[in-house]
Amino acid sequence: MPFCPSCGSEFRAGFTQCNTCHVPLVASLGAAATANEEEPDEMPDFEPSGELRLLSSHDDQGQAAFIRHLLDQAGVPSVVQGGHSQNIKGCEPYRVLVDEDYFDAAQETIESYRAPSLVTGQIEGNLGRLQDELRQIGREHEHLAPQLSAVQKSLAQLQNDLSALNRGLDESE
């Protein structure tokens, strides 16, 4: 049975690429370790000195990738395991793991990015992208105008609520 060297998922015979990670499958996870030794790694000096500890779990691949990116930027080595399509029930979540020696630094890194103003800024960005997507859908599917209008009004209300929250955060600082 082939395996994904990135997430460790096992596949039926005949599969050649991981449907989640989009990397070529290997015959065994031991072969993946050998293959990784041949390729330069982003953090070549990382060899776990202790146990890997679970830092966080996510149902969304994007969230796990974002956490991993933050850790990479801070120089904290990490690995993501598990995870599959969000539409498949019963699959494992994406797990971000770090060496126990780096665990405290990893927690501090993640907490520094959970400041309320940063979180609300990310939400504002997501709301803006949703409104842009709705406008595009409205142009492509004019027959959906009444339904899209209701959704756009809800998004506008959410943006107003978020603005009020941001003002409250600014006043409390």
C-alpha positions in Angstrom: 0.0 0.0 0.0 1.4 3.5 -0.9 1.7 6.2 1.7 1.8 10.0 1.6 5.2 11.2 2.8 3.6 14.5 4.0 0.5 13.6 6.0 1.2 9.8 6.4 -2.1 8.7 4.9 -2.3 5.2 3.5 -3.8 4.7 0.0 -5.1 1.7 -2.0 -2.9 0.2 -4.6 -3.0 2.2 -7.9 -3.0 5.7 -6.3 0.2 7.7 -7.2 -0.5 11.1 -5.6 -2.0 12.3 -2.3 -5.4 13.9 -2.9 -4.8 16.3 0.0 -1.1 17.2 -0.1 -0.7 16.7 -3.9 2.7 15.0 -3.5 3.8 11.7 -5.0 3.1 8.6 -2.8 5.9 6.3 -1.6 5.9 2.6 -0.9 6.5 3.0 2.8 6.9 5.8 5.3 10.5 4.7 5.8 11.1 5.4 2.1 9.7 8.9 2.7 12.3 9.6 5.4 15.0 8.5 3.0 13.6 10.6 0.2 13.5 13.6 2.5 17.1 13.2 3.5 18.1 13.5 -0.2 16.2 16.8 -0.6 17.2 20.0 1.2 14.7 20.7 4.0 13.5 24.2 5.0 14.9 23.5 8.5 17.8 21.0 7.9 19.0 21.1 11.6 15.7 20.0 13.0 15.9 16.6 14.6 13.5 16.0 17.4 15.4 15.7 20.6 12.3 14.6 22.5 8.7 13.6 21.9 6.5 15.5 19.5 3.7 17.3 21.3 0.3 18.4 19.9 0.2 22.1 19.6 -3.2 22.4 17.9 -5.9 20.6 15.9 -7.8 22.1 13.0 -10.6 20.9 10.7 -9.4 23.3 8.0 -6.2 22.7 6.1 -5.8 26.5 5.7 -5.8 27.1 9.4 -3.2 24.4 10.0 -1.0 25.8 7.2 -1.3 29.3 8.7 -0.2 28.0 12.1 2.7 26.2 10.5 3.7 29.3 8.6 3.7 31.4 11.8 5.9 28.8 13.5 8.3 28.7 10.5 8.6 32.5 10.6 9.5 32.3 14.3 12.1 29.6 13.7 10.0 26.9 15.5 10.2 23.6 13.7 6.8 21.9 13.3 5.0 19.2 11.3 1.4 18.8 10.3 -0.2 15.3 10.3 -3.6 14.0 9.4 -6.4 15.8 7.8 -8.5 15.2 4.8 -11.3 16.9 2.9 -13.8 18.8 5.0 -16.6 17.0 3.3 -15.6 13.6 4.6 -17.0 12.7 8.0 -14.9 10.8 10.5 -11.5 11.9 9.2 -8.8 13.0 11.5 -8.2 16.7 12.0 -5.0 18.4 10.9 -2.6 18.2 13.9 0.2 20.6 14.3 3.0 19.0 16.3 6.2 20.5 17.7 9.2 19.0 19.5 8.7 19.2 23.2 11.8 21.4 23.5 10.1 24.0 21.3 6.6 23.7 22.7 6.7 26.9 24.9 8.1 29.0 22.1 5.4 27.6 19.8 2.6 28.5 22.2 4.0 32.0 22.7 4.2 32.5 18.9 0.6 31.4 18.4 -0.7 33.5 21.3 1.0 36.6 19.9 -1.1 36.2 16.7 -4.3 35.8 18.6 -4.5 39.4 19.7 -8.1 40.6 19.3 -7.2 43.4 16.8 -5.4 40.9 14.6 -8.2 38.4 14.7 -10.8 41.1 13.9 -8.6 42.3 11.1 -8.5 38.8 9.6 -12.3 38.6 9.9 -12.7 42.0 8.2 -10.5 40.7 5.3 -12.6 37.5 5.0 -15.8 39.5 5.0 -14.5 41.7 2.2 -13.5 38.7 0.1 -16.9 37.2 0.6 -18.6 40.4 -0.6 -16.4 40.4 -3.7 -17.3 36.8 -4.4 -21.0 37.5 -3.9 -20.8 40.4 -6.4 -19.0 38.1 -8.9 -21.7 35.4 -8.5 -24.4 38.1 -8.9 -22.9 39.2 -12.2 -22.7 35.6 -13.4 -26.1 34.5 -12.1 -28.5 37.4 -12.2 -31.5 35.1 -11.3 -30.0 34.8 -7.8 -30.1 38.5 -7.1 -32.8 38.4 -4.4 -31.0 35.7 -2.4 -27.6 37.3 -2.9 -29.1 40.6 -1.7 -30.2 39.1 1.5 -26.8 37.6 2.1 -25.0 40.9 1.3 -27.2 42.7 3.8 -26.2 40.1 6.5 -22.6 40.6 5.6 -23.0 44.4 5.9 -24.5 44.0 9.3 -21.6 41.7 10.3 -19.1 44.3 9.2 -20.9 47.0 11.2 -20.9 44.8 14.3 -17.2 44.1 13.7 -16.5 47.8 13.4 -18.2 48.5 16.7 -16.2 45.7 18.3 -12.9 47.2 16.9 -13.9 50.6 18.3 -14.5 49.0 21.7 -11.1 47.3 21.5 -9.4 50.5 20.6 -11.0 52.3 23.5 -9.9 49.6 26.0 -6.2 49.7 25.0 
